Amino acid sequence: MQAFRCLFILRGMTVSIFDALALGVDSLKEAAGLTVAELRDRGLTLADAKFIHPLAAVYWRTKPKGIAEARKAARAAGHSLRVLARIEVLAARCDDPNAARVTLCGTAETKLDEVGASLAKPKTRVESARHTYGKDGWHRLVINTQDPWLMDMLGALPGDDLLDGFKQFVAGGEQIQAPARAAHVVIRLDEHEEYLKEDKLIRATDGTVRPARLLAQEKLAEVGYVTLVTNWGEPVDCFKSTPIFNEKQTLMAFALHPQCIHPGCVTPALLCERDHFIPRNKGGDTNVANLVPLCRFHNGRKADGDSYTRDAEGNYWYVTPYGKRYLCTVD
């Protein structure tokens, strides 16, 4: 959105850009009740008039519940018109916009998005498909689903390029067969089972020593991939009912991190890039403990300076440029 023009005439006075952009809720009072056309007659541009009109209506003309308290809070917080416009966007996402407006007007500008997200009603997502056709001949197909059939189809398309794969599928009439799925189970060792690191042997509670593979077979029937981890979360080994998969370290890491580790990103690990959590040029090893999945976007952001850290308990955290920490969790 756009605030007032850099320089504009107000009651015959020229106001600097700093004063103009600092105008707050009380400056809207004289615009209350005026139409967009009337605001333009007062000297505002069309963009400024469309920006001011709804704000003046909310804060001074329609007088929704709690608006006096909201104005008082906005004055105390020193919110500018641009901030008030942002507050209206956030309040509209809440079940009770009037109550949310009061809360947000009393919130520091730097905390608005965080508080607004906590007040917003949760989004209800439903399966949908939409096809649009433009006058210029371009088609657009959008599918929203969380069912696995779409990933099955995409994974089975011929070739490496998605569009070319679609074209080949449509032109050739090929049948797409869903890939077989295998469970990947993580077994956490009992605290009394000792891990003999040198030979990857496990000393059980009865004193017997056996290979990690045998212990995994004893603890769990064949269900696909099995990753064995110590009591403190260190991966020991990865097994399969058939010979070990070539990308063994990747499988072990992705068992513990099934999606991009960036908070809120749900890109499946198998579609992510394999990232050295501690870069190799900073001494990071190429092993399971230093391997995490990051989608192409967030891996690129990490290369551009985004920061992640790991605490003593093994939890991963994303650290914003302003120092705020967000726990990396599986959604």
RAHU-V825687 format. One record per backbone hydrogen bond with DSSP energy under -1.0 kcal/mol. CO is the residue of the C=O (numbers start at 1). NH is the residue of the N-H. If there is no record, write none. Layout:
# RAHU-V825687
CO;NH + CO;NH
This chain:
# RAHU-V825687
8;15 + 10;13 + 13;10 + 16;20 + 17;21 + 20;23 + 23;81 + 24;27 + 25;28 + 26;29 + 28;31 + 29;32 + 31;34 + 35;39 + 36;40 + 37;41 + 38;42 + 39;44 + 40;43 + 45;49 + 46;50 + 47;51 + 48;52 + 49;53 + 52;56 + 53;57 + 54;58 + 55;59 + 56;60 + 57;62 + 64;67 + 66;70 + 67;71 + 68;72 + 69;73 + 70;74 + 71;75 + 72;76 + 73;77 + 74;78 + 74;79 + 80;84 + 81;85 + 82;86 + 83;87 + 84;88 + 85;89 + 86;90 + 87;91 + 88;92 + 90;93 + 91;94 + 93;121 + 96;100 + 97;101 + 98;102 + 99;103 + 100;104 + 101;105 + 102;106 + 104;107 + 108;111 + 109;112 + 111;115 + 112;116 + 113;117 + 114;118 + 115;119 + 116;120 + 128;144 + 130;142 + 132;140 + 134;137 + 138;134 + 140;132 + 142;130 + 144;128 + 148;152 + 149;153 + 150;154 + 151;155 + 152;156 + 161;165 + 162;166 + 163;167 + 164;168 + 165;169 + 166;170 + 167;171 + 168;172 + 169;173 + 183;225 + 185;227 + 187;229 + 190;193 + 194;203 + 195;197 + 196;201 + 200;212 + 201;196 + 202;210 + 203;194 + 204;207 + 208;204 + 210;202 + 211;215 + 212;216 + 213;217 + 214;218 + 215;219 + 216;220 + 223;183 + 225;185 + 226;239 + 227;187 + 228;236 + 228;237 + 229;189 + 230;233 + 234;230 + 237;228 + 239;226 + 246;248 + 247;251 + 248;252 + 249;253 + 250;254 + 251;255 + 252;256 + 253;257 + 258;269 + 262;265 + 267;260 + 268;271 + 269;272 + 273;294 + 275;292 + 279;282 + 279;284 + 280;283 + 285;287 + 287;290 + 288;291 + 290;277 + 292;275 + 293;261 + 294;273 + 295;299 + 296;300 + 297;301 + 298;302 + 299;303 + 300;304 + 301;306 + 302;305 + 307;319 + 309;317 + 311;314 + 315;311 + 316;328 + 317;309 + 318;326 + 320;323 + 324;320 + 326;318
